[in-house]
Amino acid sequence: DGDRTGDFEAFAAALMADLSPVGATQAMLAARIVGLSWRLNRAQALESAFLSKPDDYGAEETPIANCLDKPSDRQALESLQRWEGSLQRTLLAALSAFRDLQRPPLGADTANGAPLAPRPALQTTHRDA
């Protein structure tokens, strides 16, 4: 669908600009984050649509309890929630890996990329009791 393609492209461009990946590895992770975020948003929209669908009796919206009356509906909702949970865990892992790559290495001076001078050792004194 053309609208969804345009929506995805706008979403992807905004998220990529926000992430500002540097290098191939960050770009790969950023693309993964974009795809997972889009799918998670779709899963949440599907769940909302499922829970607000018209019921079999002509009511405008189905009460949540009625959505769970039929075993097939209950199974569909459980599958959707498992998929949503899996997407969320995978997205959080990708975000964590991405942020780890963006952190400067330990001991690097973030202003000019030069290593920092080692810190002096802490002086401790021990008193006998």
DRENTORKOL-3810 file (N, C-alpha, C; in nm, 4 decimals):
REM DRENTORKOL-3810
@n.u->0.0841; n.v->-0.1180; n.w->0.0000; ca.u->0.0000; ca.v->0.0000; ca.w->0.0000; c.u->0.0882; c.v->0.1238; c.w->0.0000
@n.u->0.0581; n.v->0.2213; n.w->-0.0861; ca.u->0.1400; ca.v->0.3402; ca.w->-0.1020; c.u->0.1479; c.v->0.4252; c.w->0.0223
@n.u->0.0347; n.v->0.4396; n.w->0.0933; ca.u->0.0352; ca.v->0.5200; ca.w->0.2150; c.u->0.1258; c.v->0.4599; c.w->0.3205
@n.u->0.1176; n.v->0.3275; n.w->0.3364; ca.u->0.2020; ca.v->0.2617; ca.w->0.4369; c.u->0.3486; c.v->0.2743; c.w->0.4008
@n.u->0.3800; n.v->0.2645; n.w->0.2712; ca.u->0.5190; ca.v->0.2789; ca.w->0.2281; c.u->0.5699; c.v->0.4183; c.w->0.2618
@n.u->0.4894; n.v->0.5197; n.w->0.2321; ca.u->0.5283; ca.v->0.6570; ca.w->0.2650; c.u->0.5393; c.v->0.6779; c.w->0.4147
@n.u->0.4459; n.v->0.6192; n.w->0.4903; ca.u->0.4511; ca.v->0.6297; ca.w->0.6360; c.u->0.5777; c.v->0.5646; c.w->0.6893
@n.u->0.6102; n.v->0.4466; n.w->0.6367; ca.u->0.7301; ca.v->0.3767; ca.w->0.6827; c.u->0.8541; c.v->0.4578; c.w->0.6486
@n.u->0.8609; n.v->0.5095; n.w->0.5266; ca.u->0.9791; ca.v->0.5865; ca.w->0.4865; c.u->0.9974; c.v->0.7094; c.w->0.5744
@n.u->0.8889; n.v->0.7784; n.w->0.6072; ca.u->0.8981; ca.v->0.8959; ca.w->0.6949; c.u->0.9408; c.v->0.8537; c.w->0.8357
@n.u->0.8816; n.v->0.7445; n.w->0.8852; ca.u->0.9164; ca.v->0.6913; ca.w->1.0172; c.u->1.0641; c.v->0.6520; c.w->1.0209
@n.u->1.1081; n.v->0.5797; n.w->0.9171; ca.u->1.2473; ca.v->0.5330; ca.w->0.9105; c.u->1.3444; c.v->0.6507; c.w->0.9041
@n.u->1.3125; n.v->0.7506; n.w->0.8234; ca.u->1.4014; ca.v->0.8667; ca.w->0.8113; c.u->1.4123; c.v->0.9417; c.w->0.9440
@n.u->1.2994; n.v->0.9588; n.w->1.0116; ca.u->1.3017; ca.v->1.0300; ca.w->1.1406; c.u->1.3808; c.v->0.9521; c.w->1.2450
@n.u->1.3614; n.v->0.8216; n.w->1.2506; ca.u->1.4319; ca.v->0.7404; ca.w->1.3498; c.u->1.5811; c.v->0.7319; c.w->1.3184
@n.u->1.6151; n.v->0.7180; n.w->1.1895; ca.u->1.7573; ca.v->0.7142; ca.w->1.1523; c.u->1.8250; c.v->0.8475; c.w->1.1861
@n.u->1.7545; n.v->0.9583; n.w->1.1640; ca.u->1.8108; ca.v->1.0895; ca.w->1.1990; c.u->1.8309; c.v->1.0998; c.w->1.3495
@n.u->1.7365; n.v->1.0460; n.w->1.4245; ca.u->1.7463; ca.v->1.0482; ca.w->1.5702; c.u->1.8629; c.v->0.9620; c.w->1.6188
@n.u->1.8797; n.v->0.8444; n.w->1.5579; ca.u->1.9870; ca.v->0.7535; ca.w->1.5998; c.u->2.1239; c.v->0.8008; c.w->1.5522
@n.u->2.1307; n.v->0.8654; n.w->1.4370; ca.u->2.2562; ca.v->0.9163; ca.w->1.3784; c.u->2.3671; c.v->0.8118; c.w->1.3793
@n.u->2.3471; n.v->0.6989; n.w->1.3096; ca.u->2.4512; ca.v->0.5959; ca.w->1.3105; c.u->2.5797; c.v->0.6421; c.w->1.2414
@n.u->2.6919; n.v->0.5934; n.w->1.2938; ca.u->2.8230; ca.v->0.6214; ca.w->1.2360; c.u->2.8869; c.v->0.4869; c.w->1.2041
@n.u->2.9173; n.v->0.4627; n.w->1.0793; ca.u->2.9815; ca.v->0.3384; ca.w->1.0394; c.u->2.8803; c.v->0.2300; c.w->1.0042
@n.u->2.9318; n.v->0.1253; n.w->0.9430; ca.u->2.8471; ca.v->0.0177; ca.w->0.8909; c.u->2.7757; c.v->-0.0608; c.w->1.0007
@n.u->2.8433; n.v->-0.0881; n.w->1.1108; ca.u->2.7823; ca.v->-0.1670; ca.w->1.2178; c.u->2.6678; c.v->-0.0901; c.w->1.2823
@n.u->2.6900; n.v->0.0366; n.w->1.3125; ca.u->2.5823; ca.v->0.1171; ca.w->1.3691; c.u->2.4672; c.v->0.1324; c.w->1.2694
@n.u->2.4985; n.v->0.1477; n.w->1.1410; ca.u->2.3935; ca.v->0.1604; ca.w->1.0394; c.u->2.3108; c.v->0.0321; c.w->1.0314
@n.u->2.3755; n.v->-0.0835; n.w->1.0415; ca.u->2.3040; ca.v->-0.2111; ca.w->1.0394; c.u->2.2130; c.v->-0.2235; c.w->1.1604
@n.u->2.2645; n.v->-0.1895; n.w->1.2781; ca.u->2.1820; ca.v->-0.1956; ca.w->1.3994; c.u->2.0687; c.v->-0.0929; c.w->1.3947
@n.u->2.0966; n.v->0.0255; n.w->1.3424; ca.u->1.9929; ca.v->0.1290; ca.w->1.3317; c.u->1.8815; c.v->0.0822; c.w->1.2383
@n.u->1.9169; n.v->0.0196; n.w->1.1274; ca.u->1.8148; ca.v->-0.0338; ca.w->1.0354; c.u->1.7325; c.v->-0.1418; c.w->1.1045
@n.u->1.7975; n.v->-0.2237; n.w->1.1844; ca.u->1.7261; ca.v->-0.3278; ca.w->1.2607; c.u->1.6302; c.v->-0.2631; c.w->1.3605
@n.u->1.6751; n.v->-0.1593; n.w->1.4281; ca.u->1.5918; ca.v->-0.0878; ca.w->1.5250; c.u->1.4698; c.v->-0.0273; c.w->1.4555
@n.u->1.4903; n.v->0.0299; n.w->1.3380; ca.u->1.3794; ca.v->0.0880; ca.w->1.2625; c.u->1.2768; c.v->-0.0197; c.w->1.2282
@n.u->1.3232; n.v->-0.1321; n.w->1.1741; ca.u->1.2319; ca.v->-0.2405; ca.w->1.1363; c.u->1.1563; c.v->-0.2963; c.w->1.2561
@n.u->1.2268; n.v->-0.3186; n.w->1.3649; ca.u->1.1622; ca.v->-0.3714; ca.w->1.4860; c.u->1.0631; c.v->-0.2716; c.w->1.5447
@n.u->1.0983; n.v->-0.1440; n.w->1.5440; ca.u->1.0088; ca.v->-0.0412; ca.w->1.5969; c.u->0.8809; c.v->-0.0338; c.w->1.5139
@n.u->0.8945; n.v->-0.0416; n.w->1.3829; ca.u->0.7782; ca.v->-0.0381; ca.w->1.2940; c.u->0.6879; c.v->-0.1584; c.w->1.3198
@n.u->0.7481; n.v->-0.2757; n.w->1.3305; ca.u->0.6700; ca.v->-0.3975; ca.w->1.3550; c.u->0.6032; c.v->-0.3933; c.w->1.4917
@n.u->0.6714; n.v->-0.3401; n.w->1.5927; ca.u->0.6122; ca.v->-0.3286; ca.w->1.7256; c.u->0.4923; c.v->-0.2334; c.w->1.7229
@n.u->0.5061; n.v->-0.1226; n.w->1.6524; ca.u->0.3929; ca.v->-0.0304; ca.w->1.6384; c.u->0.2751; c.v->-0.0991; c.w->1.5694
@n.u->0.3033; n.v->-0.1797; n.w->1.4668; ca.u->0.1971; ca.v->-0.2526; ca.w->1.3964; c.u->0.1311; c.v->-0.3546; c.w->1.4883
@n.u->0.2111; n.v->-0.4233; n.w->1.5700; ca.u->0.1553; ca.v->-0.5223; ca.w->1.6634; c.u->0.0617; c.v->-0.4539; c.w->1.7627
@n.u->0.1015; n.v->-0.3385; n.w->1.8117; ca.u->0.0175; ca.v->-0.2651; ca.w->1.9058; c.u->-0.1114; c.v->-0.2174; c.w->1.8383
@n.u->-0.1021; n.v->-0.1747; n.w->1.7126; ca.u->-0.2216; ca.v->-0.1321; ca.w->1.6388; c.u->-0.3145; c.v->-0.2507; c.w->1.6138
@n.u->-0.2563; n.v->-0.3675; n.w->1.5831; ca.u->-0.3383; ca.v->-0.4873; ca.w->1.5623; c.u->-0.4108; c.v->-0.5267; c.w->1.6901
@n.u->-0.3415; n.v->-0.5200; n.w->1.8018; ca.u->-0.4037; ca.v->-0.5532; ca.w->1.9298; c.u->-0.5188; c.v->-0.4578; c.w->1.9596
@n.u->-0.4981; n.v->-0.3284; n.w->1.9378; ca.u->-0.6041; ca.v->-0.2300; ca.w->1.9605; c.u->-0.7232; c.v->-0.2566; c.w->1.8690
@n.u->-0.6954; n.v->-0.2869; n.w->1.7432; ca.u->-0.8033; ca.v->-0.3152; ca.w->1.6484; c.u->-0.8791; c.v->-0.4408; c.w->1.6894
@n.u->-0.8066; n.v->-0.5412; n.w->1.7349; ca.u->-0.8700; ca.v->-0.6666; ca.w->1.7774; c.u->-0.9626; c.v->-0.6418; c.w->1.8957
@n.u->-0.9155; n.v->-0.5633; n.w->1.9916; ca.u->-0.9937; ca.v->-0.5398; ca.w->2.1130; c.u->-1.1092; c.v->-0.4419; c.w->2.0923
@n.u->-1.1098; n.v->-0.3710; n.w->1.9804; ca.u->-1.2195; ca.v->-0.2769; ca.w->1.9566; c.u->-1.3031; c.v->-0.3140; c.w->1.8347
@n.u->-1.2899; n.v->-0.4392; n.w->1.7879; ca.u->-1.3667; ca.v->-0.4814; ca.w->1.6700; c.u->-1.5153; c.v->-0.4937; c.w->1.7049
@n.u->-1.6027; n.v->-0.4726; n.w->1.6053; ca.u->-1.7457; ca.v->-0.4922; ca.w->1.6304; c.u->-1.7726; c.v->-0.6376; c.w->1.6677
@n.u->-1.8640; n.v->-0.6582; n.w->1.7588; ca.u->-1.8920; ca.v->-0.7960; ca.w->1.7996; c.u->-1.9948; c.v->-0.8613; c.w->1.7069
@n.u->-2.0210; n.v->-0.9889; n.w->1.7306; ca.u->-2.1122; ca.v->-1.0672; ca.w->1.6479; c.u->-2.2583; c.v->-1.0275; c.w->1.6683
@n.u->-2.2858; n.v->-0.9456; n.w->1.7664; ca.u->-2.4236; ca.v->-0.9105; ca.w->1.7983; c.u->-2.4604; c.v->-0.7696; c.w->1.7525
@n.u->-2.3731; n.v->-0.7060; n.w->1.6760; ca.u->-2.4036; ca.v->-0.5753; ca.w->1.6214; c.u->-2.3628; c.v->-0.4580; c.w->1.7083
@n.u->-2.3048; n.v->-0.4840; n.w->1.8233; ca.u->-2.2579; ca.v->-0.3737; ca.w->1.9076; c.u->-2.1418; c.v->-0.3058; c.w->1.8366
@n.u->-2.1268; n.v->-0.1771; n.w->1.8615; ca.u->-2.0231; ca.v->-0.1015; ca.w->1.7926; c.u->-1.8828; c.v->-0.1501; c.w->1.8298
@n.u->-1.8612; n.v->-0.1764; n.w->1.9567; ca.u->-1.7319; ca.v->-0.2290; ca.w->2.0018; c.u->-1.7562; c.v->-0.3485; c.w->2.0917
@n.u->-1.6637; n.v->-0.4411; n.w->2.0861; ca.u->-1.6726; ca.v->-0.5607; ca.w->2.1679; c.u->-1.6099; c.v->-0.5336; c.w->2.3030
@n.u->-1.6823; n.v->-0.5599; n.w->2.4121; ca.u->-1.6151; ca.v->-0.5529; ca.w->2.5424; c.u->-1.4991; c.v->-0.6528; c.w->2.5443
@n.u->-1.3933; n.v->-0.6178; n.w->2.6132; ca.u->-1.2746; ca.v->-0.7043; ca.w->2.6147; c.u->-1.3110; c.v->-0.8460; c.w->2.6572
@n.u->-1.3995; n.v->-0.8605; n.w->2.7533; ca.u->-1.4380; ca.v->-0.9945; ca.w->2.7988; c.u->-1.4962; c.v->-1.0765; c.w->2.6846
@n.u->-1.5721; n.v->-1.0136; n.w->2.5953; ca.u->-1.6302; ca.v->-1.0866; ca.w->2.4820; c.u->-1.5239; c.v->-1.1282; c.w->2.3809
@n.u->-1.4149; n.v->-1.0538; n.w->2.3734; ca.u->-1.3064; ca.v->-1.0900; ca.w->2.2813; c.u->-1.2438; c.v->-1.2227; c.w->2.3213
@n.u->-1.2571; n.v->-1.2568; n.w->2.4476; ca.u->-1.1915; ca.v->-1.3775; ca.w->2.4981; c.u->-1.2885; c.v->-1.4930; c.w->2.5127
@n.u->-1.4132; n.v->-1.4759; n.w->2.4671; ca.u->-1.5125; ca.v->-1.5834; ca.w->2.4740; c.u->-1.4762; c.v->-1.7013; c.w->2.3855
@n.u->-1.4366; n.v->-1.6720; n.w->2.2643; ca.u->-1.4070; ca.v->-1.7777; ca.w->2.1677; c.u->-1.2621; c.v->-1.8234; c.w->2.1846
@n.u->-1.2411; n.v->-1.9541; n.w->2.1882; ca.u->-1.1020; ca.v->-2.0027; ca.w->2.2001; c.u->-1.0128; c.v->-1.9514; c.w->2.0869
@n.u->-1.0667; n.v->-1.9420; n.w->1.9662; ca.u->-0.9834; ca.v->-1.8956; ca.w->1.8545; c.u->-0.9419; c.v->-1.7493; c.w->1.8743
@n.u->-1.0330; n.v->-1.6665; n.w->1.9279; ca.u->-0.9979; ca.v->-1.5270; ca.w->1.9547; c.u->-0.8954; c.v->-1.5172; c.w->2.0671
@n.u->-0.9138; n.v->-1.5977; n.w->2.1685; ca.u->-0.8207; ca.v->-1.5989; ca.w->2.2820; c.u->-0.6811; c.v->-1.6400; c.w->2.2333
@n.u->-0.6763; n.v->-1.7431; n.w->2.1476; ca.u->-0.5476; ca.v->-1.7888; ca.w->2.0949; c.u->-0.4832; c.v->-1.6823; c.w->2.0064
@n.u->-0.5664; n.v->-1.6147; n.w->1.9258; ca.u->-0.5131; ca.v->-1.5090; ca.w->1.8396; c.u->-0.4544; c.v->-1.3955; c.w->1.9227
@n.u->-0.5251; n.v->-1.3551; n.w->2.0272; ca.u->-0.4765; ca.v->-1.2477; ca.w->2.1129; c.u->-0.3497; c.v->-1.2897; c.w->2.1867
@n.u->-0.3452; n.v->-1.4127; n.w->2.2363; ca.u->-0.2250; ca.v->-1.4623; ca.w->2.3049; c.u->-0.1061; c.v->-1.4673; c.w->2.2096
@n.u->-0.1285; n.v->-1.5106; n.w->2.0863; ca.u->-0.0207; ca.v->-1.5140; ca.w->1.9864; c.u->0.0289; c.v->-1.3732; c.w->1.9564
@n.u->-0.0636; n.v->-1.2814; n.w->1.9412; ca.u->-0.0275; ca.v->-1.1426; ca.w->1.9142; c.u->0.0532; c.v->-1.0845; c.w->2.0295
@n.u->0.0130; n.v->-1.1142; n.w->2.1522; ca.u->0.0855; ca.v->-1.0620; ca.w->2.2685; c.u->0.2235; c.v->-1.1251; c.w->2.2813
@n.u->0.2359; n.v->-1.2537; n.w->2.2470; ca.u->0.3691; ca.v->-1.3177; ca.w->2.2476; c.u->0.4592; c.v->-1.2529; c.w->2.1429
@n.u->0.4032; n.v->-1.2287; n.w->2.0235; ca.u->0.4791; ca.v->-1.1651; ca.w->1.9161; c.u->0.5232; c.v->-1.0256; c.w->1.9597
@n.u->0.4328; n.v->-0.9511; n.w->2.0205; ca.u->0.4641; ca.v->-0.8163; ca.w->2.0687; c.u->0.5758; c.v->-0.8213; c.w->2.1737
@n.u->0.5674; n.v->-0.9144; n.w->2.2672; ca.u->0.6712; ca.v->-0.9277; ca.w->2.3699; c.u->0.8061; c.v->-0.9637; c.w->2.3103
@n.u->0.8051; n.v->-1.0534; n.w->2.2131; ca.u->0.9289; ca.v->-1.0924; ca.w->2.1463; c.u->0.9908; c.v->-0.9746; c.w->2.0717
@n.u->0.9073; n.v->-0.8985; n.w->2.0014; ca.u->0.9574; ca.v->-0.7799; ca.w->1.9309; c.u->1.0169; c.v->-0.6795; c.w->2.0288
@n.u->0.9492; n.v->-0.6601; n.w->2.1403; ca.u->0.9974; ca.v->-0.5629; ca.w->2.2380; c.u->1.1325; c.v->-0.6049; c.w->2.2968
@n.u->1.1463; n.v->-0.7320; n.w->2.3313; ca.u->1.2741; ca.v->-0.7796; ca.w->2.3858; c.u->1.3861; c.v->-0.7653; c.w->2.2825
@n.u->1.3566; n.v->-0.8010; n.w->2.1581; ca.u->1.4574; ca.v->-0.7923; ca.w->2.0526; c.u->1.4942; c.v->-0.6467; c.w->2.0258
@n.u->1.3947; n.v->-0.5579; n.w->2.0269; ca.u->1.4205; ca.v->-0.4156; ca.w->2.0069; c.u->1.5085; c.v->-0.3598; c.w->2.1184
@n.u->1.4773; n.v->-0.3933; n.w->2.2424; ca.u->1.5580; ca.v->-0.3444; ca.w->2.3543; c.u->1.7019; c.v->-0.3943; c.w->2.3465
@n.u->1.7200; n.v->-0.5186; n.w->2.3038; ca.u->1.8552; ca.v->-0.5727; ca.w->2.2882; c.u->1.9307; c.v->-0.4981; c.w->2.1770
@n.u->1.8638; n.v->-0.4700; n.w->2.0659; ca.u->1.9269; ca.v->-0.3968; ca.w->1.9559; c.u->1.9607; c.v->-0.2539; c.w->1.9983
@n.u->1.8702; n.v->-0.1897; n.w->2.0714; ca.u->1.8976; ca.v->-0.0547; ca.w->2.1217; c.u->2.0166; c.v->-0.0536; c.w->2.2168
@n.u->2.0245; n.v->-0.1542; n.w->2.3027; ca.u->2.1358; ca.v->-0.1642; ca.w->2.3972; c.u->2.2685; c.v->-0.1829; c.w->2.3223
@n.u->2.2690; n.v->-0.2707; n.w->2.2231; ca.u->2.3906; ca.v->-0.2928; ca.w->2.1441; c.u->2.4300; c.v->-0.1655; c.w->2.0692
@n.u->2.3313; n.v->-0.0958; n.w->2.0157; ca.u->2.3577; ca.v->0.0288; ca.w->1.9436; c.u->2.4184; c.v->0.1332; c.w->2.0369
@n.u->2.3584; n.v->0.1499; n.w->2.1536; ca.u->2.4097; ca.v->0.2478; ca.w->2.2501; c.u->2.5501; c.v->0.2100; c.w->2.2973
@n.u->2.5766; n.v->0.0804; n.w->2.3134; ca.u->2.7111; ca.v->0.0369; ca.w->2.3521; c.u->2.8145; c.v->0.0786; c.w->2.2475
@n.u->2.7769; n.v->0.0688; n.w->2.1195; ca.u->2.8686; ca.v->0.1084; ca.w->2.0125; c.u->2.8894; c.v->0.2598; c.w->2.0092
@n.u->2.7910; n.v->0.3344; n.w->2.0543; ca.u->2.8030; ca.v->0.4803; ca.w->2.0523; c.u->2.8851; c.v->0.5346; c.w->2.1690
@n.u->2.9006; n.v->0.4555; n.w->2.2747; ca.u->2.9793; ca.v->0.5019; ca.w->2.3898; c.u->3.1268; c.v->0.5053; c.w->2.3513
@n.u->3.1949; n.v->0.6090; n.w->2.3962; ca.u->3.3393; ca.v->0.6111; ca.w->2.3699; c.u->3.4085; c.v->0.4995; c.w->2.4486
@n.u->3.5173; n.v->0.4475; n.w->2.3949; ca.u->3.5899; ca.v->0.3429; ca.w->2.4685; c.u->3.6377; c.v->0.3954; c.w->2.6029
@n.u->3.6482; n.v->0.3060; n.w->2.6987; ca.u->3.7002; ca.v->0.3457; ca.w->2.8293; c.u->3.8385; c.v->0.4057; c.w->2.8119
@n.u->3.8626; n.v->0.5150; n.w->2.8807; ca.u->3.9936; ca.v->0.5784; ca.w->2.8738; c.u->4.0081; c.v->0.6747; c.w->2.7578
@n.u->3.9029; n.v->0.6965; n.w->2.6765; ca.u->3.9136; ca.v->0.7900; ca.w->2.5643; c.u->3.8657; c.v->0.9272; c.w->2.6081
@n.u->3.9368; n.v->1.0289; n.w->2.5625; ca.u->3.8961; ca.v->1.1665; ca.w->2.5864; c.u->3.7913; c.v->1.1994; c.w->2.4805
@n.u->3.6689; n.v->1.2250; n.w->2.5243; ca.u->3.5606; ca.v->1.2453; ca.w->2.4284; c.u->3.5756; c.v->1.3765; c.w->2.3516
@n.u->3.6553; n.v->1.4709; n.w->2.4004; ca.u->3.6704; ca.v->1.5983; ca.w->2.3311; c.u->3.7548; c.v->1.5844; c.w->2.2047
@n.u->3.8646; n.v->1.5086; n.w->2.2123; ca.u->3.9519; ca.v->1.4992; ca.w->2.0948; c.u->3.9908; c.v->1.3558; c.w->2.0577
@n.u->3.9328; n.v->1.2577; n.w->2.1232; ca.u->3.9592; ca.v->1.1186; ca.w->2.0896; c.u->4.0898; c.v->1.0643; c.w->2.1446
@n.u->4.1658; n.v->1.1472; n.w->2.2140; ca.u->4.2941; ca.v->1.1026; ca.w->2.2694; c.u->4.2703; c.v->1.0271; c.w->2.3990
@n.u->4.3594; n.v->0.9337; n.w->2.4298; ca.u->4.3444; ca.v->0.8624; ca.w->2.5573; c.u->4.3599; c.v->0.9587; c.w->2.6744
@n.u->4.2842; n.v->0.9358; n.w->2.7770; ca.u->4.2967; ca.v->1.0151; ca.w->2.8985; c.u->4.4202; c.v->0.9713; c.w->2.9762
@n.u->4.4757; n.v->1.0637; n.w->3.0511; ca.u->4.5864; ca.v->1.0280; ca.w->3.1385; c.u->4.5328; c.v->0.9364; c.w->3.2477
@n.u->4.6103; n.v->0.8371; n.w->3.2884; ca.u->4.5609; ca.v->0.7479; ca.w->3.3932; c.u->4.5320; c.v->0.8254; c.w->3.5209
@n.u->4.4309; n.v->0.7849; n.w->3.5901; ca.u->4.3966; ca.v->0.8474; ca.w->3.7171; c.u->4.4941; c.v->0.7998; c.w->3.8243
@n.u->4.5298; n.v->0.8901; n.w->3.9153; ca.u->4.6164; ca.v->0.8451; ca.w->4.0242; c.u->4.5409; c.v->0.7466; c.w->4.1130
@n.u->4.6144; n.v->0.6535; n.w->4.1678; ca.u->4.5528; ca.v->0.5543; ca.w->4.2570; c.u->4.5004; c.v->0.6247; c.w->4.3816
@n.u->4.3897; n.v->0.5743; n.w->4.4319; ca.u->4.3355; ca.v->0.6306; ca.w->4.5546; c.u->4.4267; c.v->0.5964; c.w->4.6704
@n.u->4.4500; n.v->0.6938; n.w->4.7564; ca.u->4.5300; ca.v->0.6725; ca.w->4.8765; c.u->4.4348; c.v->0.6317; c.w->4.9885
@n.u->4.4571; n.v->0.5190; n.w->5.0442; ca.u->4.3752; ca.v->0.4769; ca.w->5.1561; c.u->4.4649; c.v->0.4520; c.w->5.2754
@n.u->4.4122; n.v->0.4775; n.w->5.3883; ca.u->4.4867; ca.v->0.4486; ca.w->5.5108; c.u->4.4075; c.v->0.3487; c.w->5.5910
@n.u->4.4777; n.v->0.2601; n.w->5.6503; ca.u->4.4131; ca.v->0.1582; ca.w->5.7336; c.u->4.4534; c.v->0.1836; c.w->5.8779
@n.u->4.3561; n.v->0.1862; n.w->5.9615; ca.u->4.3837; ca.v->0.2062; ca.w->6.1043; c.u->4.3586; c.v->0.0759; c.w->6.1741
@n.u->4.4469; n.v->0.0451; n.w->6.2634; ca.u->4.4264; ca.v->-0.0740; ca.w->6.3455; c.u->4.3274; c.v->-0.0396; c.w->6.4559
@n.u->4.2348; n.v->-0.1254; n.w->6.4828; ca.u->4.1346; ca.v->-0.0979; ca.w->6.5855; c.u->4.1846; c.v->-0.1259; c.w->6.7219
END
